[in-house]
Amino acid sequence: MNIKILSFVLFLTINFVFGQDYGKTETIKLNSKELNQQREIFVYTPSYYEENIFQYYNVIYVFDAQTKEFFDLTRSLLPFVSKEIDNPYIVVGLTSTYDEKLNYGRNDDLLPKPINVKDNNFFGKGNSENYLKYLLKEVIPYIDTNYKTLSTKIGIGHSLSASFLISSLLRKENPFNAYIAISPNLTYDKDRLANEFIDFKFTELEEEKFLYISNADEGISSWKSWKPARELVYNFLNTEKPNNIEFRIDSLPNKNHWTTFVPSLINGMTFYFEYIENQPINRYQTKIKVKVPNENDEVFISGNQDTLGNWEDDKVKMEKSSKFERTITLELKSVSQIRFTRGSAEKEAVLKNFDLEYLYYIPISPSKSQEYFFEIINWKDRMKKN
């Protein structure tokens, strides 16, 4: 057979048998009542999103995704900085495109109406309050309704979108658990955001937030005005060490305002993953039930933690709850992986609705659901005999 034809056949076979092994990006148009505009968002779902029916995902929101490189870099970079390889993320790109008819663009979305200086057309109409409502009332509910999401939300912004992120942290309805603010402009409207930040009562936050804030060479030549406001915030954080905020300050003076995005993104996400790694591990009382094909079948469960035997196939045996059902209740981490055998890898279960030829394990999300039911239709060793 011609090698090109053979390669094509293999490609079709692999994708038909093993499912879609690449992440997928959708472009979605939302008719926003809050902005009175149609807006475009990008939604990236990781590989095997459809097949992993019991896995739910934390969400990263990337601002300024009209410059699509910000969105693409974030979703592509995650596997290289995250230690949570088995817990990939949904990534949402938020665009702020220019509407010539309305003379409305990015700056209108991201900045508030000035109160300390006269209106400046360059900075736009000051519509950030409505843009925040658009995020809270329209985008996030849409994502949570239409995708398999967990509760953690991370915001990533650069320049004015980093300013918007920090401003949103100071609101009663703050949208994110973690804020990656890359080279924010804190000088707008006579250092307004810097002053709001140091005056904010962080003790009023309902839960601890993570903040990464970086700067590049802003502070020299035409960027000189940026440094004093930045220093106000840095000094406040380092001196006061406010409650309910875990922060990392990062200075990259060898990068300019634009080129700082990639190293800041790498550093910010790396710091964030180190931060959550040191947080207490939540565990959930989780009930797992399986239906077996033979009333005499014994079932062992294994997985990625102590309570699941750390992948030892003959360590954790399920109880016989009825003739054809086996049940177990365990304390499991918020992200877990499980598999079923009769005590060894050779005797692995063949499950209805799961193709374990490409899914070595089944991802489940006990923080989202604490009850699971599976049907074993056969065992690999018995299939071989047949």
C-alpha positions in Angstrom: 0.0 0.0 0.0 1.2 3.5 -0.8 2.8 5.0 2.4 0.8 8.2 2.2 -2.5 6.2 1.9 -1.4 4.0 4.8 -0.6 7.0 7.0 -4.0 8.5 6.2 -5.7 5.2 7.1 -3.8 5.0 10.4 -4.8 8.6 11.2 -8.5 7.8 10.6 -8.2 4.6 12.6 -6.5 6.2 15.6 -9.0 9.0 15.8 -12.0 6.7 15.3 -10.8 4.2 17.9 -9.1 6.4 20.5 -11.2 9.6 20.3 -10.0 13.2 19.8 -6.6 13.4 21.4 -6.2 17.1 20.9 -7.7 20.1 22.6 -10.5 22.0 20.8 -11.1 25.7 20.5 -14.6 27.1 19.8 -15.5 30.6 18.8 -18.8 31.7 20.4 -20.8 34.9 19.9 -22.7 36.3 22.9 -25.3 39.0 22.6 -24.5 41.1 25.7 -27.3 43.0 27.4 -24.8 44.6 29.8 -22.7 46.0 26.9 -25.5 46.3 24.3 -23.1 44.6 21.9 -22.4 41.3 20.4 -19.1 39.9 21.8 -16.9 37.0 20.7 -15.2 34.6 23.1 -12.9 31.7 22.6 -13.3 28.5 24.6 -10.6 25.8 24.7 -11.5 22.4 26.1 -8.6 19.9 26.7 -8.1 16.6 25.0 -10.6 13.9 25.8 -13.0 16.4 27.2 -16.0 14.7 25.6 -14.8 11.2 26.6 -14.0 12.0 30.2 -17.7 12.3 31.2 -17.1 12.4 34.9 -14.2 15.0 34.8 -14.8 18.6 35.6 -12.3 21.5 35.0 -11.2 24.7 36.6 -11.3 27.7 34.3 -8.7 30.3 33.2 -10.0 33.6 31.7 -7.6 35.4 29.4 -8.3 39.0 28.7 -7.4 40.9 25.5 -7.9 37.8 23.5 -8.6 39.9 20.4 -4.8 39.6 20.3 -5.2 35.9 20.1 -1.6 35.2 20.9 -2.4 35.8 24.6 -5.1 33.1 24.5 -3.1 30.7 22.4 0.1 31.1 24.5 -1.8 30.5 27.7 -3.6 27.3 26.7 -0.4 26.0 25.1 1.9 26.8 28.0 -0.2 25.2 30.8 1.2 21.6 30.4 4.7 22.9 30.8 4.2 24.9 34.0 1.5 22.9 35.8 2.2 20.0 38.1 -1.5 19.2 37.7 -0.9 17.2 34.5 -4.0 15.1 35.3 -6.2 18.1 35.9 -6.2 20.2 32.7 -8.0 23.5 32.4 -10.7 25.0 30.3 -9.4 28.3 28.9 -11.7 31.2 27.9 -10.5 34.1 25.8 -12.3 37.4 26.3 -12.1 39.9 23.4 -12.4 43.7 23.3 -12.6 44.5 19.7 -13.0 48.0 18.3 -16.5 49.0 17.0 -16.1 51.9 14.6 -19.8 52.8 14.5 -19.9 53.1 18.3 -16.3 54.4 18.6 -16.0 51.8 21.3 -13.0 49.7 22.0 -10.7 48.0 24.5 -10.0 51.0 26.7 -13.7 51.6 27.1 -14.0 48.0 28.5 -11.1 48.1 30.8 -11.0 51.5 32.5 -13.5 53.4 34.7 -14.8 56.8 34.0 -12.1 59.2 35.4 -13.0 61.2 38.5 -9.7 63.0 39.2 -8.9 64.4 35.7 -11.0 65.5 32.7 -12.2 62.9 30.3 -9.6 61.9 27.8 -10.8 60.4 24.5 -7.7 58.2 24.4 -8.7 56.3 27.5 -12.3 55.8 26.2 -15.7 56.2 27.8 -14.9 54.5 31.1 -17.3 51.5 30.9 -15.4 49.0 33.1 -18.3 48.7 35.5 -20.6 47.4 32.8 -17.8 45.2 31.4 -17.4 43.6 34.9 -21.2 43.0 34.9 -20.8 41.4 31.5 -18.2 39.1 32.9 -20.1 38.2 36.1 -23.6 38.0 34.7 -23.1 36.7 31.2 -19.8 35.2 30.4 -19.1 33.2 33.6 -22.7 31.9 33.9 -22.6 30.9 30.2 -19.4 28.9 30.7 -20.6 27.3 33.9 -23.9 26.3 32.3 -22.5 24.9 29.0 -19.2 23.4 30.2 -18.1 21.0 32.9 -16.6 23.5 35.3 -15.3 23.4 38.9 -15.3 26.4 41.2 -11.7 27.8 40.7 -11.4 30.7 38.3 -8.1 32.3 37.3 -7.9 35.7 35.5 -4.9 36.6 33.3 -4.5 40.1 32.0 -1.8 42.3 30.5 -1.4 46.1 30.7 -4.9 47.7 30.9 -6.6 44.3 31.3 -4.2 43.7 34.2 -5.5 47.0 35.6 -9.1 45.8 35.2 -8.2 42.5 36.9 -6.8 44.3 40.0 -9.8 46.7 40.0 -12.2 43.7 39.9 -10.4 42.1 42.9 -11.4 45.2 45.0 -15.1 44.8 44.2 -17.7 43.1 46.4 -18.4 40.5 43.7 -14.8 39.7 42.7 -14.8 37.1 39.9 -11.6 35.1 40.4 -9.7 33.0 43.0 -6.3 34.0 41.4 -5.2 37.1 39.5 -2.2 37.1 37.2 -1.7 40.9 36.5 1.1 41.4 34.0 2.5 45.0 33.8 -0.7 46.8 34.9 -1.2 50.5 34.5 -1.7 51.9 38.0 -1.2 55.5 37.1 -4.5 56.2 35.3 -6.6 59.0 36.7 -3.9 60.3 39.0 -2.9 56.9 40.5 -6.5 56.1 41.2 -6.1 52.3 41.1 -3.0 52.3 43.3 -4.7 54.4 45.9 -7.9 52.3 45.8 -5.7 49.2 46.3 -3.8 50.5 49.4 -7.1 51.8 50.9 -9.0 48.5 50.3 -9.9 46.4 53.4 -8.6 43.0 52.4 -10.1 41.6 55.7 -13.5 41.9 54.0 -12.6 39.4 51.3 -14.7 36.2 51.9 -11.7 33.9 51.0 -8.0 34.2 50.4 -7.0 35.3 46.9 -3.7 34.8 45.0 -2.2 37.8 43.3 0.8 37.9 40.9 1.8 41.3 39.8 4.7 42.1 37.5 6.5 44.9 35.8 8.9 45.2 32.9 11.0 48.3 32.1 8.1 50.6 32.8 9.7 53.3 34.8 12.2 54.6 32.3 11.9 57.2 29.5 8.3 57.7 28.4 7.1 55.2 31.1 8.5 57.2 34.0 5.1 58.0 35.4 4.3 54.3 35.9 6.9 53.8 38.6 5.6 55.9 41.5 2.1 54.3 41.5 3.7 50.8 41.2 6.0 51.5 44.1 3.0 52.6 46.2 1.4 49.2 45.7 4.6 47.2 46.1 5.5 49.0 49.3 2.0 48.5 50.7 2.1 44.7 50.0 5.6 44.2 51.4 5.1 46.4 54.5 1.5 45.7 55.4 1.2 42.1 54.2 -2.6 42.4 54.2 -4.7 39.4 55.2 -6.6 37.3 52.7 -4.1 37.9 49.9 -1.2 35.7 49.0 1.0 37.8 46.6 4.1 37.5 44.4 5.8 40.6 43.0 8.0 40.1 40.0 10.2 42.6 38.3 11.6 41.9 34.8 13.5 45.1 33.9 15.2 43.4 30.9 11.8 43.0 29.2 9.7 45.8 27.7 6.0 46.2 28.2 5.1 43.8 25.4 7.8 41.1 25.6 7.2 40.7 29.3 4.0 38.7 28.7 5.6 35.3 28.1 8.1 35.2 31.1 5.5 36.8 33.4 2.9 34.3 32.3 5.3 31.4 33.0 6.4 32.9 36.4 2.9 33.8 37.4 1.4 30.4 36.7 4.4 28.7 38.3 4.0 30.7 41.5 0.3 30.0 41.5 0.8 26.2 41.2 3.3 26.3 44.0 0.8 28.2 46.1 -2.0 25.7 45.6 0.3 22.8 46.1 0.9 24.0 49.7 -2.9 24.5 50.4 -4.7 21.9 52.6 -6.0 19.0 50.5 -9.8 18.8 50.5 -11.2 15.3 50.5 -14.8 14.2 49.8 -16.8 11.2 51.0 -17.4 9.5 47.7 -19.6 6.5 46.9 -18.7 4.3 43.9 -20.9 1.6 42.7 -20.4 -0.9 39.9 -22.6 -3.5 38.2 -20.7 -6.7 37.3 -21.5 -9.2 34.5 -21.1 -12.3 36.8 -22.5 -12.7 40.3 -19.3 -14.3 41.5 -17.1 -11.4 40.3 -14.8 -9.8 42.8 -13.9 -6.1 42.1 -10.9 -4.2 43.2 -10.6 -0.4 42.7 -7.2 1.4 42.4 -6.2 4.9 41.7 -3.9 7.9 42.3 -3.9 8.2 46.1 -3.5 6.3 49.4 -7.2 5.5 49.8 -7.2 4.0 46.3 -4.0 1.9 46.9 -1.8 4.1 44.8 -2.5 2.0 41.7 -1.9 -1.3 43.4 -4.5 -3.5 41.8 -5.1 -6.0 44.6 -5.1 -3.6 47.6 -8.7 -2.1 47.8 -11.6 -4.5 47.4 -15.1 -3.4 46.8 -18.0 -4.8 48.9 -20.7 -7.1 47.5 -23.8 -5.0 48.1 -26.1 -7.2 46.0 -25.9 -10.1 43.5 -24.6 -8.0 40.7 -23.4 -4.8 42.4 -20.2 -3.9 44.2 -19.9 -0.7 46.3 -17.3 1.2 48.2 -17.2 4.6 50.0 -13.9 6.4 50.2 -12.4 9.8 51.2 -11.1 11.1 47.8 -9.3 14.2 46.6 -11.1 16.8 44.5 -9.3 15.4 41.5 -9.1 11.6 41.3 -8.4 8.8 38.8 -9.7 5.3 39.2 -9.8 1.9 37.5 -11.3 -1.5 38.2 -9.8 -5.0 38.0 -10.2 -8.4 39.5 -6.9 -8.0 41.3 -4.4 -7.5 38.5 -3.8 -5.5 35.4 -4.4 -8.5 33.1 -7.9 -8.7 34.6 -8.9 -5.1 34.0 -12.6 -4.3 33.6 -14.2 -3.4 30.3 -16.7 -0.6 31.0 -19.8 0.5 29.3 -19.3 4.0 27.7 -15.5 4.0 28.4 -12.7 2.9 26.0 -9.8 2.2 28.3 -7.6 1.4 25.4 -6.7 5.1 25.4 -8.0 6.1 28.9 -5.8 4.1 31.2 -7.9 5.4 34.1 -11.2 7.2 34.6 -11.0 10.8 35.8 -13.6 11.8 38.4 -14.3 15.0 40.2 -15.4 14.3 43.8 -15.6 18.0 44.6 -18.4 18.2 42.0 -20.2 14.8 42.6 -19.9 12.3 45.4 -21.7 9.4 43.8 -20.7 7.4 40.7 -22.1 4.3 39.0 -20.3 2.2 36.4 -21.3 -0.9 34.5 -18.6 -3.6 33.8 -19.6 -5.5 30.7 -16.7 -7.8 30.5 -13.1 -8.4 31.7 -10.0 -8.2 29.4 -8.7 -11.7 30.2 -12.1 -13.3 29.5 -12.4 -11.4 26.2 -9.0 -12.9 25.2 -10.2 -16.4 25.9 -13.4 -15.8 23.9 
